[in-house]
Amino acid sequence: MKQPLSEKELIYFSKRKLLERITIQQLTNGHYEIFFTLKNTDTKYFLKTQRGESRTWVSLDRLTNHIRSFYEPIDNILLKLKKEIKYEKKH
């Protein structure tokens, strides 16, 4: 089961070197979301918005810039890409 974490909580864990792994997962719409595993736990956490929803990024570049800006360096990052993407058409 995935548990929500706020940005503030995630920065706290990152500064204390408690992040075991970051998983970047591509969604079927082409956007990206991230999940975190803390050391000594099997629970997956996701970064939540103020509305409690999973935060997503439109591009991998923006997401990696976010990770570099807010979190301490981590060696264990897993990238999961979708084989097929269904982009929404803009009118």
DSSP file (Angstrom, degrees, kcal/mol; ACC not computed):
  #  RESIDUE AA STRUCTURE BP1 BP2  ACC     N-H-->O    O-->H-N    N-H-->O    O-->H-N    TCO  KAPPA ALPHA  PHI   PSI    X-CA   Y-CA   Z-CA
    1    1 A M              0   0    0      0, 0.0    43,-0.8     0, 0.0     2,-0.4   0.000 360.0 360.0 360.0 139.4    0.0    0.0    0.0
    2    2 A K  E     -a   44   0A   0     41,-0.1    43,-0.2    43,-0.1    41,-0.0  -0.754 360.0-157.6 -95.0 135.3    1.3    3.5   -0.9
    3    3 A Q  E     -a   45   0A   0     41,-2.6    43,-2.3    -2,-0.4     2,-0.2  -0.865  18.9-115.8-111.2 143.6    1.3    6.2    1.8
    4    4 A P  E     -a   46   0A   0      0, 0.0     2,-0.4     0, 0.0    43,-0.2  -0.503  26.9-171.7 -79.1 147.2    1.3    9.9    1.1
    5    5 A L  E     -a   47   0A   0     41,-2.4    43,-2.8    -2,-0.2     2,-0.1  -0.996  18.6-131.0-131.9 139.9    4.2   12.2    2.1
    6    6 A S     >  -     0   0    0     -2,-0.4     4,-2.4    41,-0.2     5,-0.2  -0.454  28.7-109.8 -81.1 162.9    4.2   16.0    2.0
    7    7 A E  H  > S+     0   0    0     41,-0.4     4,-2.4     1,-0.2     5,-0.2   0.901 120.5  53.5 -58.1 -41.6    7.1   17.8    0.4
    8    8 A K  H  > S+     0   0    0      1,-0.2     4,-1.9     2,-0.2    -1,-0.2   0.908 109.5  47.0 -62.1 -43.8    8.1   19.0    3.8
    9    9 A E  H  > S+     0   0    0      2,-0.2     4,-2.3     1,-0.2    -1,-0.2   0.900 111.6  51.4 -64.7 -40.8    8.2   15.5    5.2
   10   10 A L  H  X S+     0   0    0     -4,-2.4     4,-2.4     1,-0.2    -2,-0.2   0.905 108.7  49.6 -65.3 -41.9   10.2   14.2    2.2
   11   11 A I  H  X S+     0   0    0     -4,-2.4     4,-2.6     2,-0.2    -1,-0.2   0.900 109.4  54.0 -62.2 -40.6   12.8   16.9    2.5
   12   12 A Y  H  X S+     0   0    0     -4,-1.9     4,-1.2     1,-0.2    -2,-0.2   0.943 111.7  43.4 -57.9 -50.0   13.1   16.1    6.2
   13   13 A F  H  <>S+     0   0    0     -4,-2.3     5,-2.7     1,-0.2     6,-0.4   0.876 113.4  52.9 -64.6 -37.8   13.8   12.4    5.4
   14   14 A S  H ><5S+     0   0    0     -4,-2.4     3,-1.9     1,-0.2    -2,-0.2   0.926 105.9  51.7 -64.7 -46.1   16.1   13.3    2.6
   15   15 A K  H 3<5S+     0   0    0     -4,-2.6    -1,-0.2     1,-0.3    -2,-0.2   0.792 109.7  51.0 -62.7 -27.9   18.3   15.6    4.7
   16   16 A R  T 3<5S-     0   0    0     -4,-1.2    -1,-0.3    -5,-0.2    -2,-0.2   0.275 114.9-118.1 -93.1  10.4   18.7   12.8    7.3
   17   17 A K  T < 5S+     0   0    0     -3,-1.9    -3,-0.2     1,-0.1    -2,-0.1   0.852  73.5 133.0  58.3  39.3   19.7   10.3    4.6
   18   18 A L      < +     0   0    0     -5,-2.7    21,-2.7    -6,-0.1     2,-0.5   0.422  32.3 107.7 -99.8  -0.4   16.7    8.1    5.2
   19   19 A L  E     +B   38   0A   0     -6,-0.4    19,-0.3    19,-0.2     3,-0.1  -0.689  40.1 178.6 -81.1 123.4   15.7    7.7    1.5
   20   20 A E  E     -     0   0A   0     17,-3.2     2,-0.3    -2,-0.5    56,-0.2   0.877  65.4  -4.7 -87.1 -45.3   16.5    4.2    0.3
   21   21 A R  E     -B   37   0A   0     16,-1.7    16,-2.3    54,-0.1     2,-0.5  -0.998  50.5-149.5-152.8 145.6   15.1    4.5   -3.3
   22   22 A I  E     -Bc  36  77A   0     54,-2.2    56,-2.7    -2,-0.3     2,-0.5  -0.983  17.4-162.5-112.2 128.2   13.3    6.9   -5.6
   23   23 A T  E     -Bc  35  78A   0     12,-3.0    12,-2.5    -2,-0.5     2,-0.6  -0.959   1.8-160.8-112.4 121.7   11.1    5.2   -8.2
   24   24 A I  E     -Bc  34  79A   0     54,-3.5    56,-3.1    -2,-0.5     2,-0.5  -0.901  13.7-170.3-100.7 122.4   10.0    7.4  -11.2
   25   25 A Q  E     -Bc  33  80A   0      8,-2.9     8,-2.2    -2,-0.6     2,-0.4  -0.954  16.2-138.8-121.5 129.3    7.0    5.9  -12.9
   26   26 A Q  E     -B   32   0A   0     54,-2.7     6,-0.2    -2,-0.5     2,-0.1  -0.672  20.8-141.5 -83.0 136.4    5.6    7.0  -16.2
   27   27 A L    >   -     0   0    0      4,-3.2     3,-2.0    -2,-0.4    55,-0.2  -0.454  28.2-102.1 -91.0 167.9    1.8    7.1  -16.4
   28   28 A T  T 3  S+     0   0    0      1,-0.3    58,-3.4    -2,-0.1    -1,-0.1   0.730 122.2  57.8 -64.9 -20.9   -0.3    6.2  -19.4
   29   29 A N  T 3  S-     0   0    0     56,-0.2    59,-0.3     2,-0.1    -1,-0.3   0.413 121.7-106.0 -87.8   2.5   -0.8    9.9  -20.2
   30   30 A G  S <  S+     0   0    0     -3,-2.0    -2,-0.1     1,-0.3    57,-0.1   0.294  82.4 122.6  92.9 -10.0    3.0   10.4  -20.5
   31   31 A H        -     0   0    0     -5,-0.1    -4,-3.2    28,-0.1     2,-0.4  -0.257  54.3-128.8 -77.8 172.8    3.3   12.2  -17.2
   32   32 A Y  E     -BD  26  57A   0     25,-2.8    25,-2.5    -6,-0.2     2,-0.3  -0.938  20.3-176.1-126.8 146.0    5.6   11.1  -14.3
   33   33 A E  E     -BD  25  56A   0     -8,-2.2    -8,-2.9    -2,-0.4     2,-0.4  -0.933  17.5-135.1-132.7 161.5    5.1   10.5  -10.6
   34   34 A I  E     -B   24   0A   0     21,-0.5    13,-1.0    -2,-0.3     2,-0.3  -0.918  11.7-167.0-123.3 147.0    7.6    9.5   -8.0
   35   35 A F  E     -BE  23  46A   0    -12,-2.5   -12,-3.0    -2,-0.4     2,-0.4  -0.931  10.5-152.8-125.5 151.5    7.5    7.0   -5.2
   36   36 A F  E     -BE  22  45A   0      9,-2.9     9,-2.9    -2,-0.3     2,-0.4  -0.957   7.5-160.4-128.9 143.2    9.9    6.7   -2.2
   37   37 A T  E     -BE  21  44A   0    -16,-2.3   -17,-3.2    -2,-0.4   -16,-1.7  -0.993  17.7-145.8-119.4 130.1   11.1    3.9    0.0
   38   38 A L  E >   -B   19   0A   0      5,-0.6     3,-1.2    -2,-0.4   -19,-0.2  -0.602  32.3 -88.6 -91.4 155.7   12.6    4.8    3.3
   39   39 A K  T 3  S+     0   0    0    -21,-2.7    -1,-0.1     1,-0.2     3,-0.1  -0.328 110.6  16.5 -61.4 143.5   15.5    2.8    4.9
   40   40 A N  T 3  S+     0   0    0      1,-0.2     2,-0.3    -3,-0.1    -1,-0.2   0.721 112.0  88.3  64.9  25.9   14.3   -0.2    7.1
   41   41 A T    <   -     0   0    0     -3,-1.2    -1,-0.2     2,-0.1   -21,-0.1  -0.994  60.2-154.6-148.2 151.3   10.8   -0.2    5.7
   42   42 A D        +     0   0    0     -2,-0.3     2,-0.2    -3,-0.1    -1,-0.1   0.429  61.2 116.7-100.5  -2.2    9.0   -1.8    2.8
   43   43 A T        -     0   0    0     -5,-0.1    -5,-0.6     1,-0.1     2,-0.4  -0.451  58.5-140.5 -71.6 135.7    6.3    0.8    2.6
   44   44 A K  E     -aE   2  37A   0    -43,-0.8   -41,-2.6    -2,-0.2     2,-0.3  -0.821  17.8-163.3 -94.6 136.1    6.1    2.9   -0.6
   45   45 A Y  E     -aE   3  36A   0     -9,-2.9    -9,-2.9    -2,-0.4     2,-0.3  -0.885   2.9-156.1-116.1 149.1    5.4    6.6   -0.2
   46   46 A F  E     -aE   4  35A   0    -43,-2.3   -41,-2.4    -2,-0.3     2,-0.5  -0.924  27.2-108.2-121.9 153.2    4.2    9.0   -2.9
   47   47 A L  E     -a    5   0A   0    -13,-1.0     8,-3.2    -2,-0.3     2,-0.3  -0.676  41.3-154.1 -80.1 121.8    4.6   12.8   -3.0
   48   48 A K  B     -F   54   0B   0    -43,-2.8   -41,-0.4    -2,-0.5     6,-0.2  -0.670   7.5-132.5-101.3 152.6    1.2   14.3   -2.3
   49   49 A T    >   -     0   0    0      4,-2.9     3,-1.8    -2,-0.3    -1,-0.1  -0.318  42.5 -92.8 -83.9 177.2   -0.2   17.7   -3.4
   50   50 A Q  T 3  S+     0   0    0      1,-0.3    -1,-0.1     2,-0.1    -2,-0.0   0.744 129.7  57.7 -65.2 -21.2   -2.0   19.9   -0.9
   51   51 A R  T 3  S-     0   0    0      2,-0.1    -1,-0.3     3,-0.0     3,-0.1   0.456 120.8-110.2 -86.2  -1.2   -5.3   18.2   -2.1
   52   52 A G  S <  S+     0   0    0     -3,-1.8     2,-0.2     1,-0.3    -2,-0.1   0.502  77.3 127.7  86.8   4.9   -3.9   14.8   -1.1
   53   53 A E  S    S-     0   0    0      1,-0.1    -4,-2.9   -49,-0.0    -1,-0.3  -0.506  71.6 -88.7 -89.5 162.1   -3.5   13.6   -4.7
   54   54 A S  B     -F   48   0B   0     -6,-0.2     2,-0.2    -2,-0.2    -6,-0.2  -0.539  44.7-122.9 -70.0 129.4   -0.3   12.2   -6.1
   55   55 A R        -     0   0    0     -8,-3.2   -21,-0.5    -2,-0.3     2,-0.3  -0.553  33.1-169.4 -75.6 137.1    1.9   14.9   -7.6
   56   56 A T  E     -D   33   0A   0     -2,-0.2     2,-0.4   -23,-0.1   -23,-0.2  -0.883  13.5-146.8-127.0 159.1    2.8   14.5  -11.2
   57   57 A W  E     -D   32   0A   0    -25,-2.5   -25,-2.8    -2,-0.3     3,-0.1  -0.953  12.1-143.6-124.3 144.7    5.2   16.1  -13.7
   58   58 A V  S    S+     0   0    0     -2,-0.4     2,-0.3   -27,-0.2    -1,-0.1   0.824  85.8  31.8 -75.6 -33.2    4.7   16.7  -17.4
   59   59 A S     >  -     0   0    0      1,-0.1     4,-1.7   -27,-0.1    -1,-0.1  -0.934  68.8-133.2-130.6 151.6    8.3   16.0  -18.3
   60   60 A L  H  > S+     0   0    0     -2,-0.3     4,-2.6     1,-0.2     5,-0.2   0.836 108.7  59.7 -65.8 -34.0   11.1   13.9  -17.0
   61   61 A D  H  > S+     0   0    0      2,-0.2     4,-2.1     1,-0.2    -1,-0.2   0.924 105.7  46.3 -61.8 -46.0   13.4   17.0  -17.2
   62   62 A R  H  > S+     0   0    0      1,-0.2     4,-2.0     2,-0.2    -1,-0.2   0.891 112.5  51.3 -64.2 -38.8   11.2   19.0  -14.8
   63   63 A L  H  X S+     0   0    0     -4,-1.7     4,-2.4     2,-0.2    -2,-0.2   0.931 109.8  47.8 -65.1 -45.5   11.0   16.1  -12.5
   64   64 A T  H  X S+     0   0    0     -4,-2.6     4,-2.5     1,-0.2    -1,-0.2   0.874 110.4  52.9 -65.6 -35.0   14.8   15.5  -12.3
   65   65 A N  H  X S+     0   0    0     -4,-2.1     4,-2.0    -5,-0.2    -1,-0.2   0.894 108.9  50.6 -63.3 -38.6   15.3   19.3  -11.8
   66   66 A H  H  X S+     0   0    0     -4,-2.0     4,-2.1     2,-0.2     5,-0.3   0.928 110.0  49.1 -63.5 -45.9   12.9   19.0   -8.9
   67   67 A I  H  X S+     0   0    0     -4,-2.4     4,-2.1     1,-0.2    -2,-0.2   0.927 113.0  47.2 -60.8 -45.5   14.8   16.1   -7.4
   68   68 A R  H  < S+     0   0    0     -4,-2.5    -1,-0.2     1,-0.2    -2,-0.2   0.866 114.5  47.9 -63.4 -36.0   18.1   17.9   -7.7
   69   69 A S  H  < S+     0   0    0     -4,-2.0    -1,-0.2    -5,-0.2    -2,-0.2   0.841 124.3  24.1 -75.3 -34.9   16.7   21.1   -6.2
   70   70 A F  H  < S+     0   0    0     -4,-2.1     2,-0.3    -5,-0.1    -2,-0.2   0.712 110.7  59.1-109.9 -23.2   14.9   19.7   -3.1
   71   71 A Y  S  < S-     0   0    0     -4,-2.1     3,-0.1    -5,-0.3   -60,-0.1  -0.786  78.4-107.1-117.5 154.1   16.5   16.3   -2.1
   72   72 A E        -     0   0    0     -2,-0.3    -2,-0.1   -61,-0.2    -1,-0.1  -0.378  58.1 -80.0 -67.5 152.2   19.9   15.2   -1.1
   73   73 A P        -     0   0    0      0, 0.0     2,-0.4     0, 0.0    -1,-0.1  -0.257  51.7-171.8 -56.5 139.8   21.8   13.1   -3.7
   74   74 A I        -     0   0    0     -3,-0.1     3,-0.1     1,-0.1   -54,-0.1  -1.000  20.8-157.6-136.9 137.2   20.6    9.5   -3.9
   75   75 A D  S    S+     0   0    0     -2,-0.4     2,-1.1     1,-0.2    -1,-0.1   0.732  77.3  75.5 -85.0 -24.3   22.2    6.6   -5.9
   76   76 A N        +     0   0    0    -56,-0.2   -54,-2.2     2,-0.0     2,-0.5  -0.712  55.9 148.4-100.5  89.3   19.2    4.3   -6.1
   77   77 A I  E     -c   22   0A   0     -2,-1.1     2,-0.4   -56,-0.2   -54,-0.2  -0.987  26.4-162.1-123.0 126.7   16.8    5.7   -8.6
   78   78 A L  E     -c   23   0A   0    -56,-2.7   -54,-3.5    -2,-0.5     2,-0.5  -0.912   2.6-157.9-110.3 132.3   14.6    3.4  -10.7
   79   79 A L  E     -c   24   0A   0     -2,-0.4     2,-0.5   -56,-0.2   -54,-0.2  -0.951   5.8-170.1-113.1 122.3   12.9    4.6  -13.9
   80   80 A K  E     -c   25   0A   0    -56,-3.1   -54,-2.7    -2,-0.5     2,-0.3  -0.955   8.6-168.5-114.7 117.5    9.8    2.7  -15.1
   81   81 A L        -     0   0    0     -2,-0.5     2,-0.3   -56,-0.2     3,-0.0  -0.793  18.9-124.0-106.8 147.5    8.6    3.7  -18.6
   82   82 A K        -     0   0    0     -2,-0.3     3,-0.1   -55,-0.2   -55,-0.1  -0.628   8.8-142.8 -84.3 146.0    5.3    2.7  -20.3
   83   83 A K  S    S+     0   0    0     -2,-0.3     2,-0.4     1,-0.2    -1,-0.1   0.876  89.3  34.1 -74.9 -38.8    5.4    1.0  -23.6
   84   84 A E  S    S-     0   0    0     -3,-0.0     2,-0.4     2,-0.0    -1,-0.2  -0.966  70.1-163.6-122.5 135.7    2.4    2.8  -25.0
   85   85 A I        -     0   0    0     -2,-0.4     2,-0.7   -56,-0.1   -56,-0.2  -0.948   7.9-155.9-117.3 135.6    1.4    6.4  -24.2
   86   86 A K        -     0   0    0    -58,-3.4     2,-0.2    -2,-0.4    -2,-0.0  -0.854  17.5-162.5-111.7  94.6   -2.0    7.8  -24.8
   87   87 A Y        -     0   0    0     -2,-0.7     2,-0.3     1,-0.1   -57,-0.1  -0.529  18.3-122.0 -78.0 141.3   -1.6   11.6  -25.1
   88   88 A E        -     0   0    0    -59,-0.3     2,-0.3    -2,-0.2    -1,-0.1  -0.640  24.7-123.1 -81.7 138.3   -4.7   13.8  -24.7
   89   89 A K        -     0   0    0     -2,-0.3     2,-0.4     2,-0.0    -1,-0.0  -0.652  19.9-140.8 -82.4 136.0   -5.5   16.0  -27.7
   90   90 A K              0   0    0     -2,-0.3    -1,-0.0     1,-0.1     0, 0.0  -0.790 360.0 360.0 -95.2 138.6   -5.7   19.7  -26.9
   91   91 A H              0   0    0     -2,-0.4    -1,-0.1     0, 0.0    -2,-0.0   0.429 360.0 360.0 -94.0 360.0   -8.4   21.7  -28.7
